[in-house]
Amino acid sequence: MGAPSGLRVVGAAGRTAEAHNPAVGKTLTIDCGGGGLKAGVVDDSDALLCQPIRVPTPYPFPPERFVRSLLDIAGQLAQECGPADRATIGMPGMIRHGVVVATPHYVTTAGPHTAVDPALLDAWTGYDARAALTRAFDRPVLVLNDAEVHGAALVDGTGLELVLTLGTGLGSALFDDGSLAPHLELSHAPVRRKRTYDRYIGEHQRREIGNARWSRRVRRVVDGLRPVFRWDRLYLGGGNSALIDADNLARLGDDVTIVPNTAGVVGGARAWKLIG
């Protein structure tokens, strides 16, 4: 089915390379979510150099297991693509200069919507992920919020561009003329009856209430945030953006673009140009 009039739906923000140019550097990108770890290798033209992979996020997930899991993924991709020159890691939560201020899922005993483990909370709070991964990978590493990596693949550098990712929870990133603004954990703000955005339009709620009601909630969120940000362009991505039903999709507005979840992987090279 075609896109509703006025609404932009863009394809994958990357393509599979037919022939790799050895003069172009390779960036390993790992999009770390609450339910899965998605990874691929791209060149400086944003071309995917081999088939991306996805593995379930293992729980419990302390920092040491996080590093080992990412190294395992890098090893798998290196067999097909060869070793990457650098890595870009997108993580859920508040990440400042590669340091974890707070992360919502990895501090739990068994994943999203399970109890917080105080020991994991302590281990992750203030964890310098960029330093740890740079040592482990023995190459330059950039660690950002996952929506920021997603946005790096999408923004065209004109005006105020907001990226919202719909997945386990709500991710967000804001760009002003192509420059990344300080990260805000919009997902934890109350939106309705003391429920946060995560609890209002996250994957758990979508499964609970069904796509039709969930899609209406997404549209209400977009309508509610529009006067707050006054964006020039809103990108709706993440694994669940494709599940917004046709009626609500048509009513989102012509300042909204639906984007594929692959942006979280193919944004790895551009992240260095825009942010690193």
C-alpha positions in Angstrom: 0.0 0.0 0.0 1.3 3.4 -0.9 2.0 6.2 1.6 -0.9 8.5 2.5 -0.9 11.8 0.7 1.6 14.3 2.3 3.2 11.7 4.6 6.8 10.7 3.7 7.8 7.1 4.1 11.5 6.5 3.4 13.2 3.3 2.6 16.2 1.8 4.3 18.8 4.4 5.0 21.5 2.2 3.5 22.1 -0.3 0.7 24.0 -3.5 0.4 27.3 -2.9 -1.2 27.9 -4.7 -4.5 31.6 -4.3 -4.3 33.5 -3.0 -1.3 36.0 -0.2 -2.0 39.0 -1.1 0.2 39.9 2.6 0.4 36.7 3.3 2.4 36.9 2.6 6.2 34.5 0.2 7.8 32.3 0.9 10.9 30.8 -1.8 13.0 27.5 -0.6 14.4 25.6 -2.4 17.2 22.1 -1.2 18.1 21.6 -2.4 21.7 17.9 -2.7 22.5 15.9 -4.1 25.4 14.9 -7.2 23.4 17.7 -7.6 20.9 21.2 -6.6 19.8 21.3 -5.7 16.1 24.5 -5.3 14.3 26.0 -4.6 10.9 29.1 -3.2 9.2 28.9 -0.1 6.9 31.3 1.9 4.8 31.5 5.7 4.6 28.8 5.7 1.9 26.4 4.1 4.4 26.4 0.9 2.4 25.9 -2.4 4.4 28.9 -4.6 3.6 27.2 -7.9 4.7 24.0 -9.2 6.1 23.2 -7.6 9.5 22.6 -10.0 12.4 20.4 -9.9 15.5 20.7 -11.8 18.7 18.4 -11.7 21.8 19.6 -9.4 24.6 20.7 -11.8 27.3 19.6 -11.2 30.9 20.9 -10.5 33.5 23.1 -8.1 31.6 25.9 -6.6 33.7 28.6 -4.5 32.0 31.0 -7.4 31.8 28.5 -9.6 29.9 27.6 -6.5 27.7 31.2 -6.2 26.6 31.6 -9.9 26.0 28.3 -10.1 24.0 29.4 -7.2 21.8 32.8 -8.7 21.2 31.1 -12.0 20.1 28.9 -10.1 17.7 32.0 -8.3 16.3 33.7 -11.6 15.8 30.7 -13.1 13.9 30.6 -10.1 11.5 34.3 -10.0 11.0 34.1 -13.5 9.5 32.0 -12.1 6.7 33.1 -8.5 6.4 36.6 -8.5 7.8 37.6 -6.5 10.9 36.1 -3.0 11.2 38.2 0.1 11.7 36.0 1.5 14.4 32.7 0.8 16.2 29.5 2.8 17.0 27.4 1.5 19.8 23.8 2.7 20.5 22.4 2.1 23.9 19.1 2.7 25.6 19.0 5.4 28.3 20.9 8.5 29.1 24.5 8.4 27.8 26.8 11.4 28.2 30.2 11.4 26.6 30.1 7.6 26.4 29.3 7.3 30.1 26.0 5.7 31.3 24.1 8.1 33.4 21.1 5.7 33.5 19.9 2.8 31.4 16.4 1.3 31.8 16.5 -2.4 30.9 20.0 -3.6 31.7 19.6 -2.9 35.4 16.7 -5.5 35.6 16.8 -9.1 36.6 15.3 -10.5 33.4 14.7 -7.6 31.0 12.0 -5.0 30.5 9.2 -4.8 33.1 11.0 -7.0 35.6 12.4 -6.0 38.9 15.5 -3.7 39.2 18.5 -5.5 40.6 20.3 -3.0 43.0 23.7 -4.5 42.2 23.1 -4.1 38.4 21.9 -0.5 39.0 25.1 0.3 40.9 27.3 -1.4 38.2 25.7 0.5 35.3 25.4 3.9 36.9 28.4 5.9 35.9 29.8 3.1 33.8 32.3 4.4 31.2 31.1 2.3 28.3 33.2 4.1 25.7 36.4 3.6 27.6 35.6 -0.1 28.4 34.7 -0.9 24.8 37.6 1.0 23.3 40.0 -1.2 25.4 38.1 -4.4 24.6 37.8 -3.7 20.8 41.3 -2.1 20.6 40.0 0.5 18.1 38.1 3.8 18.3 34.6 3.4 19.8 31.7 5.9 19.9 28.9 5.2 22.4 25.6 7.1 22.1 22.0 6.8 22.9 20.4 4.4 20.4 18.0 7.0 19.0 20.9 9.3 18.4 22.6 6.7 16.2 19.2 6.1 14.5 18.9 9.8 13.8 22.4 10.1 12.4 21.2 8.0 9.5 18.2 10.1 8.9 18.6 13.8 9.4 19.4 16.0 6.4 20.9 18.9 8.5 18.1 21.4 7.8 16.2 23.0 10.7 15.0 21.2 13.8 14.7 17.5 13.3 13.3 15.2 16.0 13.7 11.4 16.0 11.4 9.2 18.0 11.9 5.4 18.0 9.1 3.1 18.9 10.3 -0.2 20.4 10.5 -1.6 23.9 10.0 2.0 25.0 10.3 5.4 23.4 13.7 6.7 22.2 14.3 10.3 21.2 17.0 12.4 19.7 17.0 16.1 18.6 19.1 17.7 15.9 19.4 21.4 15.1 20.8 22.0 11.6 22.5 18.7 11.8 24.1 19.2 15.3 23.0 16.9 18.1 21.3 18.6 21.0 21.9 17.4 24.6 20.0 14.2 25.2 16.7 14.3 27.1 15.1 11.1 28.4 11.6 12.0 27.1 10.6 8.4 27.7 10.4 8.9 31.4 8.2 12.0 31.3 4.6 11.5 32.5 2.1 11.6 29.6 -1.2 10.4 30.9 -2.5 9.4 34.3 1.0 9.2 35.7 2.1 6.8 33.0 5.4 7.6 31.2 5.8 7.6 27.5 7.5 4.2 27.9 4.5 2.8 29.7 2.0 4.5 27.3 3.3 3.5 23.9 6.0 0.9 24.6 5.9 -2.6 23.2 4.3 -4.1 26.3 1.4 -1.8 25.9 1.0 -2.4 22.2 0.7 -6.1 22.9 -1.7 -5.5 25.7 -4.2 -3.2 23.9 -3.7 -4.1 20.3 -2.4 -2.2 17.3 -5.5 0.0 16.7 -5.6 1.5 20.2 -1.8 1.7 20.3 -1.7 3.5 17.0 -4.2 6.1 18.3 -1.9 6.6 21.3 1.1 7.2 19.0 -0.9 9.8 17.0 -1.9 11.5 20.3 1.7 11.6 21.4 2.8 13.2 18.1 0.0 15.8 18.3 0.9 16.6 21.9 4.6 17.0 21.2 4.2 19.1 18.0 3.6 22.4 19.9 6.4 21.6 22.3 9.2 21.1 19.8 7.9 22.9 16.7 10.0 20.6 14.6 10.6 21.0 10.9 10.6 17.3 10.5 9.7 14.4 12.8 11.1 10.9 12.0 9.3 8.0 13.5 11.5 4.9 13.6 12.2 1.8 15.6 10.9 -1.6 15.2 7.2 -0.6 15.8 6.9 2.4 13.5 5.8 0.0 10.7 2.9 -1.2 12.9 1.0 2.1 13.0 -2.3 1.4 11.3 -3.3 3.1 8.0 -5.9 5.4 9.5 -3.6 6.9 12.1 -0.7 6.9 9.7 -2.7 9.1 7.3 -3.5 11.6 10.1 0.0 12.0 11.5 0.7 15.1 9.3 2.9 16.0 6.4 5.8 17.0 8.8 6.2 13.3 9.8 8.4 10.7 8.1 8.2 6.9 8.8 11.6 5.3 8.7 12.8 1.7 8.9 14.5 0.2 12.0 17.6 -0.5 9.9 18.6 3.2 10.5 19.9 2.1 13.9 22.6 0.1 12.2 23.4 2.1 9.0 23.7 5.3 11.1 27.0 4.1 12.5 29.3 5.8 10.0 27.4 9.1 9.8 27.4 9.3 13.6 31.2 9.9 13.5 30.7 12.7 11.0 27.9 14.4 12.8 28.9 13.7 16.4 32.2 12.0 16.9 
